[in-house]
Amino acid sequence: MNRNEFLVCREYASIDLAFTMYNLYEMLYGEEDEDIKALYGAPEKGYYDWFVRELRNVLSADYSCDATASQKIVSEAEAELRELRRENKERMEFITTLSDRLVVYEHVLNRCELRYAPQEKLDAFLRSNPDDEIMIQINLFVGGPDKDPKTAMHRIQSLVGEIPTQLTKQKLFEMIDRAMTLYEGSDETALDEFLYMLRMAGMVFPTGSYIGEYPALEKPLNDFEQTDIKEMDEERYNTLRDEIFELAGKLTFIIDYYNDLQRCTNDLLALCLAKKWLPGSDKMFTEAERAAIEACLNGNPDDGAFIPLEGHIEGVSEKLNAQMAKVVAPDMNAEEEEEYLDVATIARLLSNSIYAEIDPLFVESRTVTKELIREKEDVFFEELKDVFASVQRPVKKAIFAKIIENLPPMFRTAEEFTEYVRLNLFGCRDMSERCASIAIVKQICMEEA
């Protein structure tokens, strides 16, 4: 890339850093709700302090007139930021496991909502929502006015995840196998990404080193797991429902924090990489950008400091996307290779995939064969068997539903989908679960309408 193109990267990263830094500071030090403030403990403040230390170092390098000393500071900051980014990503993966458990447990509790209702109320609900009328609503929702096949498939999958499953474990494995077969001949990375998504849906989580560090987030999930769902009384149900509902809000705040921390880290790391290819006279920050950032660092993020930056990033973003789309590996000598790797890293850092892998940047990947599919699915199936053996039946059914929701559409015709609904939704023998599921399906159809 030429100087002007590196300057586009510089401008985008520095402006985005300023605004995201403001959000990060406000979360840690501007929040007035005591319950939310309590979420941000030693790890969050420690990571913030680590980032601020590197940011101050980079700012000092930008002031320096000694090019050699400046580049040394930037290189040292780059190494620290890579490590911070790696640790932040690991911690976020742990938070994500809490979020995925929450989704499954919410699914279970939603199906228990009408368990304590009188039988006559359930009978009245079913009389007022006959199967044929619900099927008409579903078909209208799936077909929609535009009859777009992709939209129809997306809507079908959104419903499949909410319909009670009447499948055996073997049938589920057959469906997963059929989906994995679609990856034959593709890149192994694509198959691994698909399996990662299924593992999260299936609650196949690696044992993390952060267990116990977030008692306020882990307690509601542990309370649920220690409850006999089949024997749960209404009082216990209400307690768990309230705890899970409150947890959903807390997780939103903590996830927002780590996402913003990652964005700040990505921006500053991109600036360090871009600095290597800019003339010494080019600064990483303009005076306006520096003023906005230092307002946060000094604990006084006045809105007025950000006014000069407003409205700039949209245009810069368009330029950045256009030039990054044209980045290709040249016939490289040593310097060209180094520049290309830095540019490719910057492209990942400033992309929407804020947790994209950069160490290593390129991974040698195999072509997917039948043998590789069997090898990977054998491991995955054993992992699922272990999970199924450790959870209660309602949780197992919820996991089935969430995995199926993440599989490619399995219906070749409208008739196949209709038959699936009739068998699994209208054929559900648990009256309260059937009524609750119909209510959820109706709500999805009505919200879209």
C-alpha positions in Angstrom: 0.0 0.0 0.0 1.1 3.6 -0.5 1.3 6.3 2.1 -2.2 7.6 1.5 -3.7 4.2 2.0 -1.9 3.7 5.3 -3.1 7.1 6.3 -6.7 5.9 5.7 -6.0 3.0 8.1 -4.5 5.5 10.5 -7.5 7.8 10.4 -10.1 5.1 10.8 -8.3 3.4 13.7 -7.6 6.6 15.6 -11.2 8.0 15.3 -12.7 4.6 16.2 -10.4 4.3 19.1 -11.4 7.7 20.5 -15.1 7.0 20.5 -14.8 3.4 21.7 -12.4 4.5 24.5 -15.2 6.9 25.6 -17.7 4.0 25.8 -15.2 1.9 27.7 -14.5 4.6 30.3 -18.2 5.3 30.8 -18.9 1.6 31.4 -16.2 1.4 34.1 -16.4 4.8 35.7 -19.6 6.6 34.5 -22.2 3.9 35.4 -24.4 4.9 38.2 -26.3 1.7 38.7 -24.5 -0.1 41.6 -25.5 -3.6 40.5 -24.0 -2.9 37.0 -20.9 -1.3 38.5 -20.3 -4.4 40.6 -20.0 -6.5 37.4 -16.8 -4.8 36.5 -14.3 -6.2 38.9 -10.5 -6.7 39.1 -10.1 -8.5 35.8 -12.0 -5.8 33.8 -10.2 -2.9 35.6 -6.9 -4.7 35.2 -7.3 -5.1 31.5 -8.3 -1.5 31.2 -5.2 -0.4 33.1 -3.1 -2.6 30.9 -4.5 -1.1 27.8 -4.2 2.5 29.1 -0.5 1.9 29.9 0.2 0.8 26.3 -1.9 3.7 24.9 0.1 6.2 27.0 3.3 4.7 25.7 2.1 5.0 22.1 1.1 8.6 22.7 4.5 9.3 24.1 6.1 7.8 21.0 4.0 10.0 18.8 5.4 13.0 20.7 9.0 11.8 20.4 11.4 13.4 17.9 13.8 10.5 18.1 12.6 8.1 15.3 14.6 5.1 16.6 13.3 5.5 20.2 9.8 6.1 18.9 9.8 2.9 16.8 11.2 0.9 19.8 8.3 2.0 22.0 5.7 1.2 19.3 7.2 -2.3 18.7 7.1 -3.0 22.5 3.5 -1.8 22.6 2.6 -4.0 19.7 3.9 -7.1 21.5 2.0 -6.2 24.7 -1.2 -5.5 22.7 -1.0 -8.8 21.0 -0.9 -10.5 24.4 -3.7 -8.4 25.8 -5.8 -9.2 22.7 -5.1 -13.0 23.2 -6.1 -12.9 26.9 -9.2 -10.8 26.2 -10.3 -13.3 23.5 -9.9 -16.2 25.9 -11.9 -14.5 28.6 -14.6 -13.6 26.1 -14.8 -17.2 25.1 -15.5 -18.1 28.7 -18.2 -15.4 28.9 -19.7 -16.8 25.7 -20.0 -20.3 27.3 -22.1 -18.7 30.1 -24.3 -17.0 27.4 -24.8 -20.3 25.5 -25.8 -22.1 28.7 -28.2 -19.2 29.4 -29.9 -19.7 26.0 -30.5 -23.4 26.6 -31.8 -22.9 30.2 -34.1 -20.1 29.0 -35.5 -22.5 26.4 -36.3 -25.0 29.1 -37.9 -22.5 31.5 -40.0 -21.0 28.7 -41.5 -24.5 28.2 -42.3 -24.8 31.9 -44.2 -21.5 32.0 -47.7 -23.1 31.7 -46.9 -26.2 33.8 -48.6 -24.7 36.8 -51.7 -23.5 35.0 -55.0 -25.3 35.6 -55.9 -28.0 33.0 -59.0 -26.2 32.0 -56.9 -23.2 31.0 -54.7 -25.3 28.8 -57.7 -27.0 27.2 -59.2 -23.6 26.5 -56.0 -22.4 24.9 -55.8 -25.4 22.5 -59.5 -25.0 21.6 -58.9 -21.3 20.7 -55.7 -22.3 18.7 -56.6 -25.3 16.7 -53.8 -27.1 14.8 -55.0 -26.2 11.3 -55.2 -22.4 12.2 -51.7 -22.5 13.7 -50.4 -24.3 10.6 -51.9 -21.6 8.3 -50.2 -18.9 10.4 -46.9 -20.8 10.1 -47.2 -21.2 6.3 -48.0 -17.6 5.9 -45.0 -16.6 8.0 -42.7 -19.0 6.1 -43.9 -18.1 2.7 -44.3 -14.4 3.3 -45.4 -11.9 0.7 -42.1 -12.0 -1.2 -41.8 -15.8 -1.4 -38.0 -15.4 -1.3 -36.5 -18.9 -0.8 -33.6 -17.7 1.4 -36.0 -15.8 3.6 -38.3 -18.8 3.8 -35.4 -21.1 4.9 -34.3 -18.6 7.5 -37.8 -18.4 8.9 -38.2 -22.2 9.0 -34.9 -22.5 11.0 -36.1 -19.8 13.5 -39.3 -21.9 14.1 -37.5 -25.3 14.2 -35.4 -24.1 17.2 -38.7 -23.4 19.1 -40.6 -26.6 18.3 -40.4 -29.5 20.7 -38.1 -32.3 19.4 -39.2 -35.9 19.3 -35.9 -37.2 18.0 -33.6 -40.0 19.1 -29.9 -39.3 19.7 -29.1 -41.4 16.7 -31.5 -39.4 14.4 -29.8 -36.2 15.6 -26.4 -37.6 14.8 -27.6 -38.6 11.3 -28.8 -35.0 10.7 -25.4 -33.7 11.8 -23.6 -36.2 9.6 -25.7 -35.1 6.6 -24.8 -31.4 7.3 -21.1 -32.1 7.7 -21.1 -34.1 4.4 -21.9 -30.8 2.6 -18.4 -29.6 3.6 -16.6 -32.3 1.6 -14.1 -30.8 -0.8 -14.1 -27.4 1.1 -11.5 -25.9 3.3 -11.0 -27.5 6.7 -11.4 -24.1 8.4 -15.0 -23.7 7.2 -15.8 -27.2 8.7 -14.1 -26.2 12.0 -16.1 -23.0 12.2 -19.4 -25.0 11.6 -18.4 -27.5 14.3 -17.5 -24.6 16.7 -21.0 -23.3 16.3 -22.6 -26.7 16.9 -20.4 -27.2 20.0 -21.6 -23.9 21.5 -25.2 -24.9 20.8 -24.6 -28.3 22.3 -22.9 -27.0 25.4 -19.7 -28.7 24.6 -17.4 -26.3 26.4 -13.7 -26.6 27.2 -12.9 -26.4 30.9 -11.9 -22.7 31.4 -9.5 -21.3 33.9 -11.9 -18.5 34.7 -14.5 -20.6 36.5 -15.3 -19.1 39.8 -14.2 -15.5 38.9 -17.8 -14.4 38.1 -20.0 -15.7 40.9 -22.8 -13.2 40.1 -22.9 -14.6 36.6 -22.4 -18.3 37.4 -24.8 -18.6 40.3 -28.1 -18.5 38.4 -26.8 -21.2 36.0 -25.5 -23.4 38.8 -28.8 -22.9 40.6 -30.6 -24.1 37.5 -28.3 -27.2 37.2 -28.9 -28.2 40.8 -32.7 -28.1 40.4 -34.7 -31.2 39.5 -36.6 -29.7 36.6 -39.2 -32.5 36.6 -40.0 -32.1 40.3 -39.7 -28.2 40.4 -42.5 -26.4 42.1 -43.9 -23.1 41.0 -42.0 -21.1 43.6 -38.7 -22.6 42.5 -39.7 -22.0 38.9 -40.4 -18.3 39.6 -37.0 -17.9 41.4 -35.1 -19.5 38.6 -37.0 -17.5 35.9 -36.2 -14.2 37.7 -32.5 -15.2 38.2 -32.1 -16.2 34.5 -33.9 -13.0 33.3 -31.6 -10.8 35.4 -28.5 -12.8 34.3 -29.4 -12.0 30.6 -29.2 -8.3 31.3 -25.9 -8.7 33.2 -24.3 -10.7 30.4 -25.2 -8.0 27.9 -23.2 -5.4 29.9 -20.1 -7.6 30.5 -20.1 -8.7 26.8 -20.3 -5.1 25.7 -17.4 -4.3 27.9 -15.1 -7.0 26.4 -16.2 -6.2 22.9 -15.3 -2.5 23.3 -12.0 -3.5 25.0 -11.2 -5.7 22.0 -12.1 -2.9 19.5 -9.8 -0.5 21.4 -7.0 -3.0 21.4 -7.5 -3.8 17.7 -7.4 -0.1 16.8 -4.3 0.7 18.7 -2.5 -2.4 17.4 -3.5 -1.4 13.9 -2.0 2.0 14.5 1.3 0.4 15.7 1.5 -1.7 12.5 0.6 1.2 10.2 3.2 3.5 11.9 6.0 1.2 10.6 5.1 2.1 7.0 4.5 5.8 7.4 7.2 8.5 7.2 8.5 9.7 10.5 6.8 13.0 10.1 3.3 11.3 10.0 1.8 11.2 13.5 -0.6 8.4 14.6 -3.1 10.9 16.0 -4.2 14.4 15.0 -4.5 17.0 17.7 -8.3 16.5 17.8 -8.0 12.8 18.2 -5.4 13.1 20.8 -7.5 15.6 22.8 -10.5 13.3 22.8 -8.4 10.3 23.9 -6.6 12.2 26.6 -9.9 13.5 28.0 -10.7 9.9 28.7 -7.3 9.1 30.1 -7.5 12.1 32.4 -10.9 11.0 33.7 -12.8 13.9 32.1 -14.3 12.7 28.9 -16.1 15.9 28.0 -18.5 15.5 25.0 -17.1 18.7 23.6 -13.8 17.1 22.9 -15.4 14.6 20.5 -17.4 17.2 18.4 -14.5 17.8 15.9 -14.5 14.0 15.2 -18.2 13.5 14.6 -19.3 12.5 11.1 -15.8 11.6 9.8 -15.6 7.9 10.3 -18.4 6.9 7.9 -16.6 8.3 4.8 -13.2 6.9 6.0 -14.9 3.5 6.5 -16.0 3.4 2.9 -12.4 4.2 1.7 -11.0 1.6 4.1 -13.3 -1.2 2.9 -12.6 -0.4 -0.8 -8.8 -0.5 -0.4 -8.7 -3.6 1.8 -10.8 -5.5 -0.7 -7.9 -5.0 -3.2 -5.2 -6.3 -0.9 -3.4 -9.3 -2.6 -0.1 -11.0 -1.9 2.6 -9.8 -4.3 5.6 -11.7 -5.7 7.4 -11.0 -2.6 10.9 -10.0 -1.6 11.5 -9.8 2.1 10.2 -6.3 2.6 7.2 -6.9 0.5 6.3 -9.9 2.5 6.6 -8.0 5.8 4.4 -5.2 4.5 1.8 -7.6 3.1 1.6 -9.5 6.4 1.1 -6.2 8.3 -1.5 -5.0 5.9 -3.4 -8.3 6.1 -3.3 -8.1 9.9 -4.6 -4.5 9.8 -7.4 -5.6 7.6 -8.4 -8.3 10.1 -8.0 -5.9 13.1 -10.3 -3.3 11.5 -12.9 -5.7 10.2 -16.2 -6.4 11.8 -14.8 -9.7 13.1 -13.2 -8.2 16.2 -12.0 -11.6 17.5 -10.5 -12.8 14.2 -7.3 -14.8 14.5 -4.1 -12.9 13.8 -1.5 -15.1 15.6 -0.9 -16.9 13.4 -2.4 -14.9 10.6 -2.5 -17.7 8.0 -3.1 -21.3 9.0 -2.4 -24.2 6.6 -5.6 -25.9 6.1 -6.5 -29.3 4.6 -9.2 -30.1 2.0 -12.1 -31.8 3.7 -12.4 -35.5 2.8 -14.9 -38.2 3.9 -12.2 -39.5 6.3 -11.6 -36.1 7.9 -15.4 -35.7 8.4 -15.6 -39.1 10.1 -12.6 -38.3 12.3 -14.0 -34.9 13.4 -17.6 -36.1 13.9 -16.5 -39.1 15.9 -14.9 -36.7 18.4 -17.9 -34.4 18.4 -20.4 -37.2 18.9 -18.4 -38.5 21.9 -18.4 -35.0 23.4 -22.2 -34.7 22.9 -22.8 -38.1 24.5 -20.9 -36.9 27.5 -23.1 -33.8 27.7 -26.3 -35.7 27.2 -25.3 -38.1 30.0 -24.7 -35.2 32.4 -27.9 -33.1 31.9 -31.6 -33.6 32.6 -34.0 -34.7 29.9 -35.6 -31.2 29.4 -32.1 -29.7 28.9 -31.2 -32.5 26.5 -34.3 -31.7 24.4 -33.4 -28.0 24.4 -29.9 -28.8 23.2 -31.4 -31.0 20.4 -33.5 -28.0 19.3 -30.6 -25.5 19.4 -28.4 -27.8 17.4 -31.1 -28.4 14.8 -31.6 -24.7 14.5 -28.0 -24.3 13.5 -28.0 -27.1 10.9 -28.6 -26.3 7.2 -32.4 -26.6 6.3 -33.3 -30.2 6.3 -36.7 -30.0 4.5 -36.7 -30.5 0.7 -40.4 -29.7 0.4 -43.1 -27.8 2.2 -44.9 -31.0 2.9 -41.8 -32.3 4.8 -41.8 -29.2 7.0 -45.6 -29.5 7.6 -45.2 -33.1 8.6 -42.3 -32.1 11.0 -44.5 -29.5 12.7 -47.5 -31.9 13.0 -45.3 -34.6 14.5 -43.2 -32.5 16.9 -45.4 -29.6 17.8 -49.0 -30.8 17.6 -47.9 -34.3 18.6 -46.1 -33.2 21.8 -47.6 -35.2 24.7 -46.6 -32.7 27.4 -49.7 -30.5 27.3 -48.0 -27.5 29.1 -44.9 -27.7 26.8 -47.1 -28.0 23.7 -49.2 -24.9 24.7 -46.1 -22.9 25.6 -44.4 -23.8 22.3 -47.5 -22.9 20.3 -47.6 -19.5 22.1 -43.9 -18.9 21.3 -44.4 -19.9 17.6 -47.4 -17.6 17.3 -45.4 -14.7 18.8 -42.6 -15.2 16.3 -45.1 -15.2 13.4 -46.9 -12.2 14.7 -43.7 -10.1 15.4 -42.6 -10.7 11.8 -46.0 -9.7 10.5 
